[in-house]
Amino acid sequence: MAFQLKENRKETENKTIRFPVNLIERIEKALENKNVTFSSFVIQACEYALENMYSPQDEQ
């Protein structure tokens, strides 16, 4: 399944995370002219990664 951007989320909690500068620049460029915040993109990317992450149980 392809990664698709969605708008808005509800309940949140602050976490501090460090990103490489070049990754921030790439994300910001990808979000230009889209109605999606940096935080929303990161949340969605993490959810996508978790849903599509390899698990040894998948082979059974």
N, CA, C and O atoms as a Tripos MOL2 file, in Angstrom:
@<TRIPOS>MOLECULE
protein
  240   239    60     0     0
PROTEIN
NO_CHARGES

@<TRIPOS>ATOM
      1 N           0.8560   -1.1790    0.0000 N.3       1 MET1
      2 CA          0.0000    0.0000    0.0000 C.3       1 MET1
      3 C           0.9010    1.2420    0.0000 C.2       1 MET1
      4 O           1.8910    1.2900    0.7300 O.2       1 MET1
      5 N           0.5680    2.2200   -0.7980 N.am      2 ALA2
      6 CA          1.3470    3.4520   -0.8830 C.3       2 ALA2
      7 C           1.0210    4.3730    0.2940 C.2       2 ALA2
      8 O          -0.0930    4.3730    0.8180 O.2       2 ALA2
      9 N           2.0100    5.1440    0.6890 N.am      3 PHE3
     10 CA          1.8360    6.1120    1.7720 C.3       3 PHE3
     11 C           0.9830    7.2680    1.2720 C.2       3 PHE3
     12 O           1.3080    7.8680    0.2470 O.2       3 PHE3
     13 N          -0.0950    7.5920    1.9670 N.am      4 GLN4
     14 CA         -0.9810    8.6840    1.5820 C.3       4 GLN4
     15 C          -1.1170    9.6620    2.7270 C.2       4 GLN4
     16 O          -1.3290    9.2590    3.8710 O.2       4 GLN4
     17 N          -0.9970   10.9560    2.4260 N.am      5 LEU5
     18 CA         -1.1200   11.9870    3.4540 C.3       5 LEU5
     19 C          -2.5770   12.2110    3.8260 C.2       5 LEU5
     20 O          -3.4520   12.2460    2.9600 O.2       5 LEU5
     21 N          -2.8310   12.3630    5.1330 N.am      6 LYS6
     22 CA         -4.1620   12.6800    5.6440 C.3       6 LYS6
     23 C          -4.0650   13.9920    6.4050 C.2       6 LYS6
     24 O          -2.9720   14.4270    6.7680 O.2       6 LYS6
     25 N          -5.1960   14.6160    6.6440 N.am      7 GLU7
     26 CA         -5.2100   15.8590    7.4110 C.3       7 GLU7
     27 C          -5.6440   15.5940    8.8470 C.2       7 GLU7
     28 O          -6.4420   14.6960    9.1170 O.2       7 GLU7
     29 N          -5.1010   16.3970    9.7650 N.am      8 ASN8
     30 CA         -5.5270   16.4800   11.1730 C.3       8 ASN8
     31 C          -5.4910   15.2050   12.0080 C.2       8 ASN8
     32 O          -5.7700   14.1060   11.5290 O.2       8 ASN8
     33 N          -5.1470   15.3930   13.2410 N.am      9 ARG9
     34 CA         -5.1430   14.3740   14.2860 C.3       9 ARG9
     35 C          -5.7350   15.0040   15.5330 C.2       9 ARG9
     36 O          -5.9050   16.2230   15.5830 O.2       9 ARG9
     37 N          -6.0520   14.2070   16.5370 N.am     10 LYS10
     38 CA         -6.6420   14.7520   17.7570 C.3      10 LYS10
     39 C          -5.6760   14.7070   18.9260 C.2      10 LYS10
     40 O          -4.6870   15.4390   18.9270 O.2      10 LYS10
     41 N          -5.9320   13.8690   19.9210 N.am     11 GLU11
     42 CA         -5.1610   13.8370   21.1690 C.3      11 GLU11
     43 C          -3.6680   13.6290   20.8940 C.2      11 GLU11
     44 O          -3.2760   12.7140   20.1700 O.2      11 GLU11
     45 N          -2.8450   14.5010   21.4910 N.am     12 THR12
     46 CA         -1.4020   14.4080   21.2640 C.3      12 THR12
     47 C          -0.6270   14.6180   22.5510 C.2      12 THR12
     48 O          -1.1720   15.0620   23.5610 O.2      12 THR12
     49 N           0.6450   14.2920   22.4940 N.am     13 GLU13
     50 CA          1.5810   14.5270   23.5960 C.3      13 GLU13
     51 C           2.8980   14.9810   22.9680 C.2      13 GLU13
     52 O           3.2880   14.4790   21.9140 O.2      13 GLU13
     53 N           3.5740   15.9140   23.6020 N.am     14 ASN14
     54 CA          4.8470   16.4090   23.0710 C.3      14 ASN14
     55 C           5.9730   15.4230   23.3320 C.2      14 ASN14
     56 O           6.0860   14.8630   24.4230 O.2      14 ASN14
     57 N           6.8070   15.2170   22.3170 N.am     15 LYS15
     58 CA          8.0380   14.4330   22.4170 C.3      15 LYS15
     59 C           9.1030   15.2080   21.6630 C.2      15 LYS15
     60 O           8.8190   15.8150   20.6300 O.2      15 LYS15
     61 N          10.3080   15.1910   22.1640 N.am     16 THR16
     62 CA         11.4090   15.8570   21.4800 C.3      16 THR16
     63 C          12.1950   14.8060   20.7090 C.2      16 THR16
     64 O          12.5630   13.7650   21.2530 O.2      16 THR16
     65 N          12.4460   15.0900   19.4430 N.am     17 ILE17
     66 CA         13.1830   14.1610   18.5910 C.3      17 ILE17
     67 C          14.1180   14.9580   17.7000 C.2      17 ILE17
     68 O          13.7660   16.0440   17.2400 O.2      17 ILE17
     69 N          15.2780   14.4380   17.4600 N.am     18 ARG18
     70 CA         16.2530   15.1240   16.6070 C.3      18 ARG18
     71 C          16.2370   14.4860   15.2200 C.2      18 ARG18
     72 O          16.2540   13.2640   15.0810 O.2      18 ARG18
     73 N          16.2040   15.3340   14.2080 N.am     19 PHE19
     74 CA         16.2390   14.8950   12.8150 C.3      19 PHE19
     75 C          17.5000   15.4160   12.1490 C.2      19 PHE19
     76 O          17.9470   16.5190   12.4640 O.2      19 PHE19
     77 N          18.0810   14.6530   11.2400 N.am     20 PRO20
     78 CA         19.1730   15.2080   10.4390 C.3      20 PRO20
     79 C          18.6410   16.3870    9.6220 C.2      20 PRO20
     80 O          17.5210   16.3370    9.1110 O.2      20 PRO20
     81 N          19.4340   17.4350    9.5000 N.am     21 VAL21
     82 CA         18.9940   18.6460    8.8010 C.3      21 VAL21
     83 C          18.5400   18.3270    7.3820 C.2      21 VAL21
     84 O          17.5240   18.8500    6.9240 O.2      21 VAL21
     85 N          19.2880   17.4690    6.6790 N.am     22 ASN22
     86 CA         18.9120   17.1800    5.2970 C.3      22 ASN22
     87 C          17.5640   16.4600    5.2120 C.2      22 ASN22
     88 O          16.8400   16.6330    4.2320 O.2      22 ASN22
     89 N          17.2150   15.6550    6.2230 N.am     23 LEU23
     90 CA         15.9150   14.9910    6.2340 C.3      23 LEU23
     91 C          14.8020   16.0060    6.4670 C.2      23 LEU23
     92 O          13.7500   15.9280    5.8320 O.2      23 LEU23
     93 N          15.0210   16.9460    7.3600 N.am     24 ILE24
     94 CA         14.0330   18.0160    7.5880 C.3      24 ILE24
     95 C          13.7850   18.7750    6.2970 C.2      24 ILE24
     96 O          12.6390   19.0450    5.9370 O.2      24 ILE24
     97 N          14.8600   19.1190    5.6020 N.am     25 GLU25
     98 CA         14.7280   19.8550    4.3430 C.3      25 GLU25
     99 C          13.9470   19.0590    3.3090 C.2      25 GLU25
    100 O          13.1090   19.6150    2.5990 O.2      25 GLU25
    101 N          14.2160   17.7630    3.2190 N.am     26 ARG26
    102 CA         13.4950   16.9170    2.2510 C.3      26 ARG26
    103 C          12.0080   16.8180    2.5930 C.2      26 ARG26
    104 O          11.1580   16.8800    1.7050 O.2      26 ARG26
    105 N          11.6980   16.6650    3.8810 N.am     27 ILE27
    106 CA         10.2930   16.5840    4.2970 C.3      27 ILE27
    107 C           9.5830   17.9050    4.0180 C.2      27 ILE27
    108 O           8.4890   17.9160    3.4530 O.2      27 ILE27
    109 N          10.1970   19.0110    4.4080 N.am     28 GLU28
    110 CA          9.5730   20.3170    4.1820 C.3      28 GLU28
    111 C           9.3310   20.5710    2.6940 C.2      28 GLU28
    112 O           8.3000   21.1290    2.3180 O.2      28 GLU28
    113 N          10.2680   20.1670    1.8580 N.am     29 LYS29
    114 CA         10.0970   20.3320    0.4130 C.3      29 LYS29
    115 C           8.9270   19.4810   -0.0890 C.2      29 LYS29
    116 O           8.1360   19.9380   -0.9150 O.2      29 LYS29
    117 N           8.8170   18.2540    0.4050 N.am     30 ALA30
    118 CA          7.7340   17.3650    0.0000 C.3      30 ALA30
    119 C           6.3660   17.8800    0.4430 C.2      30 ALA30
    120 O           5.3520   17.5690   -0.1830 O.2      30 ALA30
    121 N           6.3330   18.6700    1.5210 N.am     31 LEU31
    122 CA          5.0600   19.1630    2.0580 C.3      31 LEU31
    123 C           4.6400   20.5200    1.4950 C.2      31 LEU31
    124 O           3.5550   21.0120    1.8010 O.2      31 LEU31
    125 N           5.5030   21.1250    0.6690 N.am     32 GLU32
    126 CA          5.1540   22.4260    0.0870 C.3      32 GLU32
    127 C           3.8270   22.3150   -0.6690 C.2      32 GLU32
    128 O           3.5910   21.3590   -1.4080 O.2      32 GLU32
    129 N           2.9750   23.3110   -0.4670 N.am     33 ASN33
    130 CA          1.6740   23.3930   -1.1480 C.3      33 ASN33
    131 C           0.7350   22.2380   -0.7940 C.2      33 ASN33
    132 O          -0.1920   21.9350   -1.5450 O.2      33 ASN33
    133 N           0.9740   21.6000    0.3410 N.am     34 LYS34
    134 CA          0.0720   20.5520    0.8330 C.3      34 LYS34
    135 C          -0.4720   21.0250    2.1770 C.2      34 LYS34
    136 O           0.1990   21.7620    2.8990 O.2      34 LYS34
    137 N          -1.6520   20.6150    2.4990 N.am     35 ASN35
    138 CA         -2.2890   21.0320    3.7450 C.3      35 ASN35
    139 C          -1.9560   20.0440    4.8640 C.2      35 ASN35
    140 O          -2.8510   19.5140    5.5230 O.2      35 ASN35
    141 N          -0.6550   19.8020    5.0710 N.am     36 VAL36
    142 CA         -0.1930   18.8460    6.0700 C.3      36 VAL36
    143 C           0.9790   19.4620    6.8270 C.2      36 VAL36
    144 O           1.9070   19.9880    6.2130 O.2      36 VAL36
    145 N           0.9400   19.4000    8.1500 N.am     37 THR37
    146 CA          2.0340   19.9430    8.9470 C.3      37 THR37
    147 C           3.1700   18.9320    9.0230 C.2      37 THR37
    148 O           2.9930   17.7520    8.7200 O.2      37 THR37
    149 N           4.3290   19.4110    9.4290 N.am     38 PHE38
    150 CA          5.4960   18.5480    9.6210 C.3      38 PHE38
    151 C           5.1560   17.4480   10.6350 C.2      38 PHE38
    152 O           5.4370   16.2720   10.4050 O.2      38 PHE38
    153 N           4.5560   17.8420   11.7430 N.am     39 SER39
    154 CA          4.2070   16.8680   12.7930 C.3      39 SER39
    155 C           3.2360   15.8150   12.2780 C.2      39 SER39
    156 O           3.3990   14.6270   12.5560 O.2      39 SER39
    157 N           2.2370   16.2430   11.5350 N.am     40 SER40
    158 CA          1.2690   15.3060   10.9850 C.3      40 SER40
    159 C           1.9440   14.3190   10.0450 C.2      40 SER40
    160 O           1.6330   13.1280   10.0620 O.2      40 SER40
    161 N           2.8660   14.8100    9.2240 N.am     41 PHE41
    162 CA          3.6000   13.9320    8.3170 C.3      41 PHE41
    163 C           4.3910   12.8860    9.0970 C.2      41 PHE41
    164 O           4.3590   11.7030    8.7600 O.2      41 PHE41
    165 N           5.0990   13.3190   10.1350 N.am     42 VAL42
    166 CA          5.9170   12.3900   10.9230 C.3      42 VAL42
    167 C           5.0360   11.3350   11.5890 C.2      42 VAL42
    168 O           5.3900   10.1560   11.5930 O.2      42 VAL42
    169 N           3.9070   11.7330   12.1450 N.am     43 ILE43
    170 CA          2.9830   10.7920   12.7760 C.3      43 ILE43
    171 C           2.5060    9.7610   11.7600 C.2      43 ILE43
    172 O           2.5150    8.5590   12.0270 O.2      43 ILE43
    173 N           2.0870   10.2480   10.5890 N.am     44 GLN44
    174 CA          1.5920    9.3420    9.5570 C.3      44 GLN44
    175 C           2.6850    8.4160    9.0390 C.2      44 GLN44
    176 O           2.4270    7.2430    8.7700 O.2      44 GLN44
    177 N           3.8960    8.9300    8.8990 N.am     45 ALA45
    178 CA          5.0100    8.1020    8.4420 C.3      45 ALA45
    179 C           5.3200    7.0120    9.4610 C.2      45 ALA45
    180 O           5.6030    5.8740    9.0850 O.2      45 ALA45
    181 N           5.2690    7.3490   10.7480 N.am     46 CYS46
    182 CA          5.5070    6.3510   11.7980 C.3      46 CYS46
    183 C           4.4130    5.2900   11.7980 C.2      46 CYS46
    184 O           4.7080    4.1010   11.9170 O.2      46 CYS46
    185 N           3.1620    5.7020   11.6670 N.am     47 GLU47
    186 CA          2.0560    4.7460   11.6180 C.3      47 GLU47
    187 C           2.2100    3.8160   10.4230 C.2      47 GLU47
    188 O           2.0140    2.6070   10.5450 O.2      47 GLU47
    189 N           2.5560    4.3670    9.2800 N.am     48 TYR48
    190 CA          2.7610    3.5710    8.0720 C.3      48 TYR48
    191 C           3.8900    2.5640    8.2920 C.2      48 TYR48
    192 O           3.7580    1.3930    7.9380 O.2      48 TYR48
    193 N           4.9900    3.0190    8.8740 N.am     49 ALA49
    194 CA          6.1300    2.1320    9.1280 C.3      49 ALA49
    195 C           5.7290    0.9930   10.0600 C.2      49 ALA49
    196 O           6.0820   -0.1610    9.8170 O.2      49 ALA49
    197 N           4.9990    1.3070   11.1200 N.am     50 LEU50
    198 CA          4.5830    0.2770   12.0700 C.3      50 LEU50
    199 C           3.6390   -0.7420   11.4260 C.2      50 LEU50
    200 O           3.7440   -1.9410   11.6830 O.2      50 LEU50
    201 N           2.7230   -0.2640   10.5940 N.am     51 GLU51
    202 CA          1.7610   -1.1540    9.9390 C.3      51 GLU51
    203 C           2.4180   -2.0280    8.8810 C.2      51 GLU51
    204 O           1.9030   -3.0980    8.5570 O.2      51 GLU51
    205 N           3.5470   -1.5880    8.3390 N.am     52 ASN52
    206 CA          4.1890   -2.3080    7.2450 C.3      52 ASN52
    207 C           5.5570   -2.8690    7.6230 C.2      52 ASN52
    208 O           6.3350   -3.2650    6.7560 O.2      52 ASN52
    209 N           5.8400   -2.8990    8.9050 N.am     53 MET53
    210 CA          7.1220   -3.3670    9.3880 C.3      53 MET53
    211 C           7.1860   -4.8940    9.3160 C.2      53 MET53
    212 O           6.2060   -5.5840    9.5950 O.2      53 MET53
    213 N           8.3360   -5.3940    8.9450 N.am     54 TYR54
    214 CA          8.5600   -6.8360    8.8660 C.3      54 TYR54
    215 C           8.4630   -7.4590   10.2540 C.2      54 TYR54
    216 O           8.9690   -6.9130   11.2350 O.2      54 TYR54
    217 N           7.8170   -8.5840   10.3130 N.am     55 SER55
    218 CA          7.7220   -9.3310   11.5590 C.3      55 SER55
    219 C           8.0120  -10.7940   11.2530 C.2      55 SER55
    220 O           7.4780  -11.3210   10.2770 O.2      55 SER55
    221 N           8.8500  -11.4810   12.0610 N.am     56 PRO56
    222 CA          9.1040  -12.9090   11.8280 C.3      56 PRO56
    223 C           7.8270  -13.7430   11.8170 C.2      56 PRO56
    224 O           7.7860  -14.7970   11.1810 O.2      56 PRO56
    225 N           6.7880  -13.2890   12.5090 N.am     57 GLN57
    226 CA          5.5150  -14.0060   12.5420 C.3      57 GLN57
    227 C           4.8580  -14.0140   11.1630 C.2      57 GLN57
    228 O           4.0390  -14.8870   10.8770 O.2      57 GLN57
    229 N           5.2120  -13.0420   10.2930 N.am     58 ASP58
    230 CA          4.6390  -12.9700    8.9540 C.3      58 ASP58
    231 C           5.0180  -14.1680    8.1100 C.2      58 ASP58
    232 O           4.3070  -14.5010    7.1620 O.2      58 ASP58
    233 N           6.1370  -14.8320    8.4350 N.am     59 GLU59
    234 CA          6.6150  -15.9570    7.6420 C.3      59 GLU59
    235 C           5.9560  -17.2680    8.0370 C.2      59 GLU59
    236 O           6.0770  -18.2540    7.3100 O.2      59 GLU59
    237 N           5.2700  -17.3060    9.1560 N.am     60 GLN60
    238 CA          4.6610  -18.5560    9.6340 C.3      60 GLN60
    239 C           3.3210  -18.7860    9.0090 C.2      60 GLN60
    240 O           2.6690  -19.7890    9.2980 O.2      60 GLN60
@<TRIPOS>BOND
     1     1     2 1
     2     2     3 1
     3     3     4 2
     4     3     5 am
     5     5     6 1
     6     6     7 1
     7     7     8 2
     8     7     9 am
     9     9    10 1
    10    10    11 1
    11    11    12 2
    12    11    13 am
    13    13    14 1
    14    14    15 1
    15    15    16 2
    16    15    17 am
    17    17    18 1
    18    18    19 1
    19    19    20 2
    20    19    21 am
    21    21    22 1
    22    22    23 1
    23    23    24 2
    24    23    25 am
    25    25    26 1
    26    26    27 1
    27    27    28 2
    28    27    29 am
    29    29    30 1
    30    30    31 1
    31    31    32 2
    32    31    33 am
    33    33    34 1
    34    34    35 1
    35    35    36 2
    36    35    37 am
    37    37    38 1
    38    38    39 1
    39    39    40 2
    40    39    41 am
    41    41    42 1
    42    42    43 1
    43    43    44 2
    44    43    45 am
    45    45    46 1
    46    46    47 1
    47    47    48 2
    48    47    49 am
    49    49    50 1
    50    50    51 1
    51    51    52 2
    52    51    53 am
    53    53    54 1
    54    54    55 1
    55    55    56 2
    56    55    57 am
    57    57    58 1
    58    58    59 1
    59    59    60 2
    60    59    61 am
    61    61    62 1
    62    62    63 1
    63    63    64 2
    64    63    65 am
    65    65    66 1
    66    66    67 1
    67    67    68 2
    68    67    69 am
    69    69    70 1
    70    70    71 1
    71    71    72 2
    72    71    73 am
    73    73    74 1
    74    74    75 1
    75    75    76 2
    76    75    77 am
    77    77    78 1
    78    78    79 1
    79    79    80 2
    80    79    81 am
    81    81    82 1
    82    82    83 1
    83    83    84 2
    84    83    85 am
    85    85    86 1
    86    86    87 1
    87    87    88 2
    88    87    89 am
    89    89    90 1
    90    90    91 1
    91    91    92 2
    92    91    93 am
    93    93    94 1
    94    94    95 1
    95    95    96 2
    96    95    97 am
    97    97    98 1
    98    98    99 1
    99    99   100 2
   100    99   101 am
   101   101   102 1
   102   102   103 1
   103   103   104 2
   104   103   105 am
   105   105   106 1
   106   106   107 1
   107   107   108 2
   108   107   109 am
   109   109   110 1
   110   110   111 1
   111   111   112 2
   112   111   113 am
   113   113   114 1
   114   114   115 1
   115   115   116 2
   116   115   117 am
   117   117   118 1
   118   118   119 1
   119   119   120 2
   120   119   121 am
   121   121   122 1
   122   122   123 1
   123   123   124 2
   124   123   125 am
   125   125   126 1
   126   126   127 1
   127   127   128 2
   128   127   129 am
   129   129   130 1
   130   130   131 1
   131   131   132 2
   132   131   133 am
   133   133   134 1
   134   134   135 1
   135   135   136 2
   136   135   137 am
   137   137   138 1
   138   138   139 1
   139   139   140 2
   140   139   141 am
   141   141   142 1
   142   142   143 1
   143   143   144 2
   144   143   145 am
   145   145   146 1
   146   146   147 1
   147   147   148 2
   148   147   149 am
   149   149   150 1
   150   150   151 1
   151   151   152 2
   152   151   153 am
   153   153   154 1
   154   154   155 1
   155   155   156 2
   156   155   157 am
   157   157   158 1
   158   158   159 1
   159   159   160 2
   160   159   161 am
   161   161   162 1
   162   162   163 1
   163   163   164 2
   164   163   165 am
   165   165   166 1
   166   166   167 1
   167   167   168 2
   168   167   169 am
   169   169   170 1
   170   170   171 1
   171   171   172 2
   172   171   173 am
   173   173   174 1
   174   174   175 1
   175   175   176 2
   176   175   177 am
   177   177   178 1
   178   178   179 1
   179   179   180 2
   180   179   181 am
   181   181   182 1
   182   182   183 1
   183   183   184 2
   184   183   185 am
   185   185   186 1
   186   186   187 1
   187   187   188 2
   188   187   189 am
   189   189   190 1
   190   190   191 1
   191   191   192 2
   192   191   193 am
   193   193   194 1
   194   194   195 1
   195   195   196 2
   196   195   197 am
   197   197   198 1
   198   198   199 1
   199   199   200 2
   200   199   201 am
   201   201   202 1
   202   202   203 1
   203   203   204 2
   204   203   205 am
   205   205   206 1
   206   206   207 1
   207   207   208 2
   208   207   209 am
   209   209   210 1
   210   210   211 1
   211   211   212 2
   212   211   213 am
   213   213   214 1
   214   214   215 1
   215   215   216 2
   216   215   217 am
   217   217   218 1
   218   218   219 1
   219   219   220 2
   220   219   221 am
   221   221   222 1
   222   222   223 1
   223   223   224 2
   224   223   225 am
   225   225   226 1
   226   226   227 1
   227   227   228 2
   228   227   229 am
   229   229   230 1
   230   230   231 1
   231   231   232 2
   232   231   233 am
   233   233   234 1
   234   234   235 1
   235   235   236 2
   236   235   237 am
   237   237   238 1
   238   238   239 1
   239   239   240 2
@<TRIPOS>SUBSTRUCTURE
     1 MET1         2 RESIDUE 1 A MET
     2 ALA2         6 RESIDUE 1 A ALA
     3 PHE3        10 RESIDUE 1 A PHE
     4 GLN4        14 RESIDUE 1 A GLN
     5 LEU5        18 RESIDUE 1 A LEU
     6 LYS6        22 RESIDUE 1 A LYS
     7 GLU7        26 RESIDUE 1 A GLU
     8 ASN8        30 RESIDUE 1 A ASN
     9 ARG9        34 RESIDUE 1 A ARG
    10 LYS10       38 RESIDUE 1 A LYS
    11 GLU11       42 RESIDUE 1 A GLU
    12 THR12       46 RESIDUE 1 A THR
    13 GLU13       50 RESIDUE 1 A GLU
    14 ASN14       54 RESIDUE 1 A ASN
    15 LYS15       58 RESIDUE 1 A LYS
    16 THR16       62 RESIDUE 1 A THR
    17 ILE17       66 RESIDUE 1 A ILE
    18 ARG18       70 RESIDUE 1 A ARG
    19 PHE19       74 RESIDUE 1 A PHE
    20 PRO20       78 RESIDUE 1 A PRO
    21 VAL21       82 RESIDUE 1 A VAL
    22 ASN22       86 RESIDUE 1 A ASN
    23 LEU23       90 RESIDUE 1 A LEU
    24 ILE24       94 RESIDUE 1 A ILE
    25 GLU25       98 RESIDUE 1 A GLU
    26 ARG26      102 RESIDUE 1 A ARG
    27 ILE27      106 RESIDUE 1 A ILE
    28 GLU28      110 RESIDUE 1 A GLU
    29 LYS29      114 RESIDUE 1 A LYS
    30 ALA30      118 RESIDUE 1 A ALA
    31 LEU31      122 RESIDUE 1 A LEU
    32 GLU32      126 RESIDUE 1 A GLU
    33 ASN33      130 RESIDUE 1 A ASN
    34 LYS34      134 RESIDUE 1 A LYS
    35 ASN35      138 RESIDUE 1 A ASN
    36 VAL36      142 RESIDUE 1 A VAL
    37 THR37      146 RESIDUE 1 A THR
    38 PHE38      150 RESIDUE 1 A PHE
    39 SER39      154 RESIDUE 1 A SER
    40 SER40      158 RESIDUE 1 A SER
    41 PHE41      162 RESIDUE 1 A PHE
    42 VAL42      166 RESIDUE 1 A VAL
    43 ILE43      170 RESIDUE 1 A ILE
    44 GLN44      174 RESIDUE 1 A GLN
    45 ALA45      178 RESIDUE 1 A ALA
    46 CYS46      182 RESIDUE 1 A CYS
    47 GLU47      186 RESIDUE 1 A GLU
    48 TYR48      190 RESIDUE 1 A TYR
    49 ALA49      194 RESIDUE 1 A ALA
    50 LEU50      198 RESIDUE 1 A LEU
    51 GLU51      202 RESIDUE 1 A GLU
    52 ASN52      206 RESIDUE 1 A ASN
    53 MET53      210 RESIDUE 1 A MET
    54 TYR54      214 RESIDUE 1 A TYR
    55 SER55      218 RESIDUE 1 A SER
    56 PRO56      222 RESIDUE 1 A PRO
    57 GLN57      226 RESIDUE 1 A GLN
    58 ASP58      230 RESIDUE 1 A ASP
    59 GLU59      234 RESIDUE 1 A GLU
    60 GLN60      238 RESIDUE 1 A GLN
